Amino acid sequence: MTLRIGVSLLAFALPACAGAEQSGPGNGGVASFPGEGSEGGGDSSAGGGSTGITTDPGADSGSSGVGDTTTGGDPPDLDAGTWSFENVSMTPVMGFHPRRAVATGGREIVAWAEGAQGDFSTLNIHAATHDGSGWTSIRLTDYEGVQNTFPFMVAAPTPVLAWTGRRMVGDDDDVFIAVAEANGWSAIRNVSDALEPAIEARADLRPALAANADGALAIAYLSAGITDAGVDPTPEVFVSEFTLAADPTKRFALVNSTTTTCNDIAGAAAPSGVFHFVLLCVQGGASVLLQATNRSGEWTTDALSGLGTAILSPSMAPSNTGVHLTWVQRKPCGADSCYEVFHAATTDEVFGTPVAVTDQANLDERKPTVGVDPWGRVLVAHQAAVDGAVGLYLSVSDDGGATFTSHGRISPGGTADDYQTPTSIGFDEDGAPSFALEVLAAGSDPLNVDIYVARFVAD
């Protein structure tokens, strides 16, 4: 049942360069929670790219999929080539949270949330398909005065897109999915509302998907009760398993919301088919990452060890041997402090010791995304602000994530535009990487953020 409510919910997401989110007007906004440490929806992705891109079914499109091991030959030299950037959305308004996946046959799909010009109360989900020669985009949702946002996509064996939203003003927030089919998209399905008490209004937010090679899916999301006083600031976290043929029939709680407040989720499936979700939470006033899996046949949640403080932006991706995780956390930088990127991996057990991906005291790294290429190299792309402008940087590990080498800035120099929020690393048939991102046009009024795809082109 969809319950109509009169509470004013929250939130219009600012571009990533702002480093935060703020509430927006109207009772169609998506709820958020006081004290959030998240920079945006966590990714855990399957890749995309141009036609011919390989991707792992267990990945989500916020981060990357693993490449096909049959590529053969030598890996591309990432220092001998250029990065091209192509505009996917091409609209004069703001786009957010890009996600990407590839359908059977190499059809590339990018999805994002986009505002309406002059109307900050409206966000809709858009999707664009690359047919080998250009992009064609549509609105998957077309509602006024409400916000549909935080898309999350996996290549299942066919791409599945999830998001948070409402159909009309006064609804509560639910989690929806749609499936990319050969000739378009399936009907939109609400996968959270039927699992809630019929008389209770809830804000179901920030979904994360994982899919295994058998086509089984799991979806985790935040869920907070809504009363006349507003949205409960201590949301629960639920997970459900389902298939494309049938919606979820059960949900399982992953945390005790009386002691743990979560605000971001990433997810991926291991080669064994086991689902992994990593939750960004606060316990006792400190940031923690919690790992939830169904490895034992039941859902269990445990804290990851060896972490620092002030954690943000978890991102996950599968490989042929396990699952990779990146995040940012604050560390001392001389007399000050800054954010650096960290990595850990698992072969389907608990994650190993965190390894620093970046160590640049002059940069403030944010929003990493991770992918594993056909040769097992771990690629991490992230944004960093230098002299007021945000650019994208790449680090690569040749030893499975034990050590990383910086490949420097890969976004264009000499521009005041912000290149930010990289997601969904994927690899083409030659193993060349690509990913989705946002580009904030400097000086645009009204503010304009376009969705782009970046591709490495070897010399």
N, C-alpha and C positions, 0 to 999 in steps of 0.2 A: 504494500500500500504506500502511496506517496502522500506524506503528511504535509499540509500547508502550515506554514508558521509565519509569525509576524515579527520575528526577531531580526534585527539588522546584523547580518554576518559580516565577514571581513573581506577582502584583501585583493588588492591589485598589485601584481608583481612588477617591481621596477627592473630595468635592465641590470644585467649582472655587474656592470661597472660601478653601480651604486652600492653593491655589496650587501644589500639588505632587501627586505620587503616591507611594504607599508599597507595599511588598510585603505580601502577605497569606499566610495559612497554607495549607498543603496543597499537593499536587502537581497540583492541577487549575487552578492560577492561570495567568493569561496572563503571558508573559515580558515583562520590560522590561529596560532597559540602564543600567549605571552611568553617572552623569554626565548623565542626560537633561536637556535644557533645555526639553522640550516641556511644555505645560500640558494636553495632551490631543490627541485625534485631530484633525488639521487638517481644516477643512472647505472645500468647494469646491462650491457646491451649486446645486440647483435649488429653486425655491421651492415653497411650498404656501400654503394659506390656506383659507378656507372655500370652498364651492362657487363656481365661477366664477373661481377664481384662475388666472392665466396663468403659464406657466413655460416656460423654454427647455430643450430636450432635452439640451443640452450641459452643464447645470449639475449639481452634486452637492448633496445636501440639507444640507450643513453650512453653506452659505452660500446665495446666492440665485440665482434665475433671472431672466432679463430678462423684462419685461412684453411684452404684445402691442402692437405698434405701431398697431393699429387702434382703440385705446380712444377716441381723439378727445376733444375738450373740453379744459378746463384741468386741470392737475395739482392734486391735493388740496393745500390749504394745511395743512402739517404743524404749524403753530402754532395752527390753529383746529380743534380736535377733542380727543378723549381716546383713551387706550389702554385696551382691555379685556383682561383676563387670564382664560383658562379652563383649568381643570385637566383634563388628558387622562388621566393615569395613575391618580390617586385611590387610591393604595395607601399603607399605613403603613410602607413600606420605602424604600430608596434607589434612585432612577433616575438614569441617567447618559447623556451623549452623545446628546441627541435629534437626529434627522434627519427631514426632511419632504420630501414630493413630492406631485404631483397626477397622478392617472390621467386617461385620456381621459374626458370628460364631467364633469370637475371634482371627482371623488372625492378627498378629501384623506386622506393617509396620514402618520402619524407613527410612527417607530420609535425604540427606545431600549434600553439594557441595564438590567436591574433585578436587584437582589439578592433573596435569600431571608431572611425574618425570622429573625434569630439565627444565620444561617449565612453567614459571610464568605467561605467557599470557593466559593460558588455565585453565578454571574451568568447570566441568560438573556436572550435577545432577545425583546422584546415589540413588537407593532405594533397601532396603533389606527387605525380608519377612521371618517371623519366622513360620515354619510349625508345631511347637510343639516339634521338635527334634533338629533343627538347623536353621541357617540363610542362605538364598540364595540371592545374590545381583546381580543387573543389572545396566547398565547405561541407564538412561532415555534420556539423551542427549549425543551425541558423536561427538562433534565439535572440531576443532582445531583453536587455536589462538584467541578464544573468551571466555568470562566468563559468565557462567550461575550459579547464586548464590542466596543467601537469600531465601531458600525454606521456605514455610509456609504451614501447613497442618491442615485440619479439618476433623472430622468424620461426614459426612454430613447427609444422612444415610449411604453413602459409602465414604471412605476417598478421599478427593480432595486435590491435592498438587498444590501450586502456586509458581512461582519463577520469578526472573528477568534475562533476558539474551538476547542473539543474536544467530542466526543460522550461521552467517559467518562474517568475518572481513569486516568492512565498513557499516554494518547494524547499526541502532540505537537500543537502549535498549527498549524492550517491556516486558509485563507481560504475562506469559504463565501459563496454567493449564493442568493437566492430572488427570484422575480419576482411582483409583485402582479398577479393576474389578476382577471377580472370577478367571480368568485365565491369569491375567497380568494387563497391563495398557492400557487405551484408547489412541487414537491418541492425540498428543499434540495440544492444541488450543491456539492461540494468542487472548487474551481478551482485549487488550488495543489499538492495532494499528488501528483498524477500527473506533475508536471513535476520532481519531486525524485528523486535517486538512491534506489532501492528500499531500500537498507540504511542510509540516513542519516536520523536524527531531526533535524527542524528546527522552529524557532519562526517561523511566518509571521504577521506582525503588522501592525496599523494600515493596512488597505487603503484606497486612495482610488480612486474610479471617475470616469470621464468618458465621455460618450456624445454622438455627433454626430447630426445630423438624419436621417442615413441608417440609424440604428439600430446602427451599429458602436460597440463599447465598448472601453475600455482600462482595465486595473486595475494599479495599482502598489502594492507592499507591501514591508515590511522582512522579511528572512529571515536568521535566525541559526542556525548549527549548534549542536547540543546534544551534550555529552559527559558523562562521569561527573563532570567538574569543574563542569558547569553550562552556562548559555547563553553563547555567544560574545558578548562585549561590543562587537564591531565587526560589526554585521549588514551583509549585502549588501542592495541594493535592486533588485528585479526589476520589470519591466513586461511585460504580455501583452496582446495584442489578441484580441478574440473577438466573437461575436454571441450573441443569445439562443438561436439554434438549435444552436450548437456551442460546447463548452468550449474554452479556450485549448489550443494544441498546442505553443507555444514560449514561452520567456521570455527577456528580454534584460536584462543587467546595466546599471544606470544609473550606478554609481559604482565606484571602486576602494576597496574596504573596508579596504585596508591603510593608506590615507592619509586616508580620509573616513569619519566615523561619523555616520549619519543617524538621526533619531528621530521625524520627523513628515513627513507628506505631505499636500499639497492638490492638487486637479486640476480641470480644466474643459476643454471643447472650444470652439475658436473657431468663428465662423460659417462659415469655410472648411472645417470638418471636422477641422482639425489638432488633435491632442491636446496639452495642456500639463499638466505636473506640476511643482510646486515642492516641493523637498525642503529641510527644515530639517536642517542638518548641522553638524559640527564639523571644521575642518581646521586643523592646526597650533595647536590650543588656542583657536581663535576661531570664533564662530558665523558661518555663511554660509547664504545661500539659493541653491540651485542650480535652474536651469530645465532641464527635460528635455522635448523635443518630438520628434515624428516629421515635422516640417515638410519635411525634405529627402528623406523616404522612408525614412530610417534614424533610429534613436533616437540623439540626441546630447544631451549635458549640458554646460551652461556656467554659470559663476557670475554672479549678478546684481551690478551695480556700484552704488556710491554708498550702501552700507549702513553702519549703525553696528555696535555690538556688543551682545551679550546679546539675541539675537533669539528670539522666541517666536511661536507660534500663527499660522502662515500660513493664509489663507482666500482662496478664489478664487470668481469668478462670471463668466459670459459676459455680453456685451451684443450688440447688433446690429452693433457695429463691432469687437469684439475681446474681450479677457479682462481682468478687473480682479483685483488682488491686494492684500490688506491683511495686516499683521502688527504686532507690537509690538516695540519695542527700547528699551533703556535709554539715557537721555540725562541730562546734568547738570541738576539742579533746585536752583539756589542752591548751598549748601554740601553738598547731598545729591545723590542721583540718583533718577529715577523712570522708569517705563515710559510711553511714548506710542505712539499708533497711527499707522502710516504707510500710504500707498497708492501703487501704481504700476499702469500700464496698458500693454497692448500691442495693436496692430492685427494681430497674428499674426507679429510679429518679436520681438526682445528687449524686455523691459520697460523703460519710460522712467524718468526721474529720479524718485526717491522724493519724495513730498510729505507733509508732516505733516498728519494729520487732526485731532489733538488737540494742545493745548499748555497743559495745566492743571497747574501745578506742585503744586497741592494735592491732585491726584487721582493714583491709580496705576492706569492703564488696562490692561485685559487682555482677551483673547479676543474680538477683533473678528470680525464677519461682514459681508459686503458683498453688495449687490444693486443692480441697475440697473432703474429703473422705465420705463414705456412712453414717457416724455418724455426719457429719457436721463439723468435725475438719478441720481447715485451716492449710495446710502444706506449708511452704515456704523453699525452698532450695536455697542456694546461694554459691558463691565462695568467698574465702578470702585468702590473701597472708600472710604467717607466715614464717619468716626467709628465705625469698626468694622462697619458694615453695607454690604453689597454691593448696588448698584443698577445699572440699565441706562440708557445714554445714547445719544443719536442725533446724528450729524453728516451733513450733506447737501452735495453739490456740484452746482451748476447749470451747471458748465462742463467736464463730463467727467472730473472728478477733479483739475483744476489747483489749485483752492482749495476749502476746506470751511468751512461755517458750523455752529457747534454749536447744536442745538435743545434742549440741556439734558437733564435727567433725565426719562425717560418711564415708569419703573416707579413704583409707589405710594410715597409718602412716609409718614412716621409709622409705619413698621413695622420691627421688628427682623429680619424674614425677609430672606434673601439672594436677590435676583433676579439670576441669573448664567447664563453660558454661552449667549448668544444664538446661534442658528444658523438657516439656511434661510429667508432673507428671500424673500418672494413677494408678489404683487400681485393684488388681486381685479379684477373686470371694470371697476371704476371707477378702478383704479390705486392703491387704498389698500393700504399695506404691512402685512405680518404676518410673524411669525417664531416659531420654537420656542425654548424656554428651560427652565432648571431653576429651581425655587424650593425653597430649603432652609428648612424651618420652624424658626424660632428656638425654642430650648428643648425641642425634641422629643427624647424618650428612649424607645426607641432613635432615633437620628438618622433624620429623614425628609426625602427629597428627591423632590419630585413634578415631573413633566413638564407644562409648560404651553404654550399657544399665545397669543401677544399679537397683537391686531388694532387698527389705527388706525380710529377711528370719527369721521368728519368731522361738524362742527357743522351 
